[in-house]
Amino acid sequence: MIRRRFFILTARNLYSISWQIITDPDLVALVRRAYSQGVVMDTWMHGEWQAEITREAQRRLEDMATGLASQVSDAQTTWPIYPLSTLYLAHLFQAVLTSMALFTVHRQSDTNQVTESYVEQALATLTQFASEESWGLHAVVRVFHVIWSFEDLNALRYFRRLPRAEFLSGVSHRPWVQELLADQLSLYLRMGVVKESLTGKGEMLRLTPRGHHVLAEIERVLEESGELAWRANQQRWDVFRTMDYDTVFNVVGPDSEQATRDFLDHLPIKPGMQVLEVGAGTGRVCVDLGLCERVLPGGQVVAVEPSAAMGAHLQDKCERRAISNVQIVKARAEDLPFADQQFDLTMAVAVLHFTDVDAAVKEMARVTKPGGRVAALVPPPNMEVREIPMVALWLRPLSELAEEFGLSFGERNGLPPGRLENAFHQASLQDVTRWPVPVTVTAEDYRAFFTFFVKGAAFFQHTLARLPYHERVHLLQNLEKRGEQIASQTQPAEKRHIYYGEAIWGRVPLP
Ligand SMILES: C[S@@+](CC[C@H](N)C(=O)[O-])C[C@H]1O[C@@H](n2cnc3c(N)ncnc32)[C@H](O)[C@@H]1O
């Protein structure tokens, strides 16, 4: 066991400790392991951080956090480790456990109500994660200390200067914290990454050149580990979870219904078939467009959907229409809970661009019978919403921000051209064929467009994910207002554009 090293913490060695932690070659993989195992932090949320925590759950959270913090403080620790106070560690564990519990609540029940059982579940996940890490609980501290530092330093870079009191309360960049950010600030000041100065407006904080350097390194870690993209995905998830999907989808894509029907007509769907629809959402395809009827008599559609809200909507539709041949399964495309070679046909509409496409197509191929087809319809590869003239004008502030952040891809969405076909080949599918599917996208109803493409479908999520919390909220509010004004100044022809989605299929080889 490595013994705890006592040493005098000068600003210089404090800085070198933090630099070693941030540049540790394993940090990228560690961050990835954490979020992919459900050890997640609250920074991704839109407004859902206002958890409703029952009194028992709150008490349990506090006890757990104190217990974990003292385990970390008491442990014979390896060096280098930040000299963080037990109180700071308790806050950190409490924040992590609350986020994890809330994250599970969202996915399992679509409410904000954190009860004791969710808190216990969070503790079990966190303990399991720590038990597999050579750093043990310190691994958790490392990951979240880095993520918190990103939030703090990024806010200072974004605002250039922040009043000390505003920073300490976290009001504009971490409104979910319940305690003052005094421990963090003292650390940043001692490390020389933040500088304090007295101005006519009171005490102000700003990043030092060293602070910019540290932030760039942290940003690299979060970028390479996929954490920033992961947050962007969570924001998208939250929007899709709460919007009236069916209405919005048909308003922004008035001919997408026909395009999907044409796609279904193309597929060899026959009565009696077992069809798997991956990412079935609210049942637009399997119920509204009649997929489940096409397999009658005798056939069944298994509808896989990871979002509880979407799944509940679909369940409700099936009940209202007395449909009995749709079975809903809560799962993800990348990890399908089915035996090999179970389905005659496996398909996904407007889903695969949200997934780890190689893993998803491989799974879809695995569960399909030899000779059966795997088929997908995806939005236009590298779709650029600014091809709609009104949208280019309207969203200019967002485009400029993306550019400022060096995110030239800010307005592109969908898979890169050829990516899906490649995944089909990787999954050893045969006779892979793809064909273009024209779809009109319109911003005539600017509110629907805004909900779907800006807040939801991820065109700007990478840019939005880099904004301090309140900036994100304000920017979205201002953009929505701007939409009304621009809409009134533009002609209908400037509000729409025809894009080309992509349909594809492949056949599972016969033995
Ligand atoms: C744009 S909607 C499409 C829904 C439906 N297929 C349709 O055409 O209306 C995307 C759906 O994919 C689901 N989804 C997102 N990530 C997924 C994943 N990894 N595996 C399976 N489905 C996923 C979302 O929950 C959402 O219901």
The ligand as a MOL file (V3000), in Angstrom:
LIG
                    3D

  0  0  0     0  0            999 V3000
M  V30 BEGIN CTAB
M  V30 COUNTS 27 29 0 0 0
M  V30 BEGIN ATOM
M  V30 1 C -36.8050 10.7990 -33.6510 0
M  V30 2 S -37.4400 9.5740 -32.5900 0 CHG=1
M  V30 3 C -38.1070 8.4050 -33.7570 0
M  V30 4 C -39.2250 7.5840 -33.1790 0
M  V30 5 C -39.9540 6.7040 -34.1780 0
M  V30 6 N -39.1070 5.6730 -34.7380 0
M  V30 7 C -40.5480 7.5490 -35.2720 0
M  V30 8 O -40.1350 7.4160 -36.4290 0
M  V30 9 O -41.4230 8.3540 -34.9540 0 CHG=-1
M  V30 10 C -36.0250 8.8000 -31.9970 0
M  V30 11 C -36.3180 7.7070 -30.9920 0
M  V30 12 O -35.1110 6.9820 -30.7700 0
M  V30 13 C -35.0430 6.6540 -29.4070 0
M  V30 14 N -33.6540 6.3890 -29.0810 0
M  V30 15 C -32.6780 7.2540 -28.7400 0
M  V30 16 N -31.5430 6.6270 -28.4760 0
M  V30 17 C -31.7980 5.3020 -28.6690 0
M  V30 18 C -31.0240 4.1200 -28.5280 0
M  V30 19 N -29.7520 4.1890 -28.1660 0
M  V30 20 N -31.6170 2.9450 -28.7820 0
M  V30 21 C -32.8970 2.8760 -29.1670 0
M  V30 22 N -33.6840 3.9670 -29.3110 0
M  V30 23 C -33.1380 5.1510 -29.0580 0
M  V30 24 C -35.6100 7.8800 -28.7200 0
M  V30 25 O -36.0160 7.5910 -27.4010 0
M  V30 26 C -36.7610 8.2260 -29.6470 0
M  V30 27 O -37.9440 7.5740 -29.2790 0
M  V30 END ATOM
M  V30 BEGIN BOND
M  V30 1 1 1 2
M  V30 2 1 2 3
M  V30 3 1 2 10
M  V30 4 1 3 4
M  V30 5 1 4 5
M  V30 6 1 5 6
M  V30 7 1 5 7
M  V30 8 2 7 8
M  V30 9 1 7 9
M  V30 10 1 10 11
M  V30 11 1 11 12
M  V30 12 1 11 26
M  V30 13 1 12 13
M  V30 14 1 13 14
M  V30 15 1 13 24
M  V30 16 1 14 15
M  V30 17 1 14 23
M  V30 18 2 15 16
M  V30 19 1 16 17
M  V30 20 1 17 18
M  V30 21 2 17 23
M  V30 22 1 18 19
M  V30 23 2 18 20
M  V30 24 1 20 21
M  V30 25 2 21 22
M  V30 26 1 22 23
M  V30 27 1 24 25
M  V30 28 1 24 26
M  V30 29 1 26 27
M  V30 END BOND
M  V30 END CTAB
M  END
